Amino acid sequence: MNMSNRNVKLLVLTALLIALAFAGANIRIFGSIAFDSLPAFLAALLLGPLYGATIGFIGHLLTALLSGFPLGVPLHIVISASMAITMLGFGFTYRALKKKMRTSGNLLITGIVGILLNAPVSLGLSMATLALMEGTEVALGLITLFPFLLLASVINVALSIVLFKSLERVWDKVK
């Protein structure tokens, strides 16, 4: 496949995954915690960390927009950035372990990294940002989101891995 065909396929697939992130943004668990990150996790595995990061950033902004930016625009931009960082870590972990271990072990470790980055690390960054903006007492209120964020992270990561495994053979033919 020549480079322009590959670029067109990547562009179309990226647009499709952003559209799926928008659809997932409409399936909310609590506030702005939704299924917008599933396509980003899938993109990080299929297309690479940078595509996953882009889709993760845009996906959260779409969810925040649809939710009315409940935590304020500046904090949602930080959360979007942490989503991008999550996808970079998730995608790079998968790629780093790809040749070192079996796929199932790789995906298990990569999934754990994704969940840790998406739940406690992202929440910690959000709390630190909110503490700087509004004070520690206000920031501590975000801890109540942890169970919802953890649940959403586990579901988004698990579904992305299931989809990745089911698309793996087809994807090898499309590339």
Residue pairs with C-beta under 8 A, 6 or more apart in sequence:
1 9
1 175
6 175
9 174
10 47
10 51
13 43
13 46
13 47
14 43
14 47
14 51
14 54
14 55
17 39
17 40
17 42
17 43
17 51
17 55
18 39
18 55
18 58
18 59
20 38
20 39
21 36
21 37
21 38
21 39
21 40
21 55
21 56
21 58
21 59
21 62
22 36
22 59
22 62
24 34
24 35
24 36
24 37
24 38
24 39
24 59
24 63
25 34
25 35
25 36
25 59
25 62
25 63
25 66
26 34
26 66
27 34
27 35
28 34
28 35
28 63
28 67
29 35
29 148
29 151
29 152
30 145
30 148
31 67
31 70
31 71
31 145
31 148
32 60
32 63
32 64
32 67
32 69
32 70
32 71
32 76
32 79
33 145
33 148
33 149
33 152
34 63
34 67
34 152
35 152
35 155
35 156
36 59
36 60
36 62
36 63
37 56
37 59
37 60
37 83
37 86
37 87
37 118
37 152
37 153
37 156
38 156
38 159
38 160
38 163
39 55
39 59
39 160
40 52
40 53
40 55
40 56
40 59
40 83
40 87
41 52
41 56
41 87
41 90
41 114
41 156
41 157
41 160
41 161
42 52
42 160
42 163
42 164
43 51
43 52
43 54
43 55
43 87
44 51
44 52
44 53
44 56
44 87
44 88
44 90
44 91
44 94
45 52
45 90
45 91
45 94
45 110
45 160
45 161
45 164
46 164
46 167
46 171
48 91
48 95
49 87
49 88
49 89
49 90
49 91
49 92
49 95
50 88
50 91
52 87
52 88
52 90
52 91
53 83
53 84
53 85
53 87
53 88
53 91
54 84
55 87
56 80
56 83
56 84
56 86
56 87
57 80
57 81
57 83
57 84
58 80
59 83
60 76
60 79
60 80
60 83
61 76
61 77
61 80
64 70
64 71
64 73
64 76
64 79
64 80
69 76
71 79
71 126
71 130
72 133
74 129
74 133
75 126
75 129
75 130
75 133
78 125
78 126
78 129
79 122
79 125
79 126
82 117
82 121
82 122
82 125
82 126
83 118
83 122
85 117
85 121
85 122
86 114
86 117
86 118
86 121
86 122
89 113
89 114
89 117
90 110
90 113
90 114
90 117
90 157
93 109
93 110
93 113
93 114
94 106
94 107
94 110
97 105
97 106
97 109
97 110
98 106
100 106
101 109
103 165
107 161
107 164
107 165
110 161
111 157
111 158
111 161
114 153
114 157
115 150
115 153
115 154
115 157
118 149
118 153
118 156
118 157
119 146
119 149
119 150
119 153
120 146
120 150
122 149
123 142
123 143
123 145
123 146
123 149
126 142
127 139
127 140
127 142
127 143
128 139
130 138
130 139
130 142
131 138
131 139
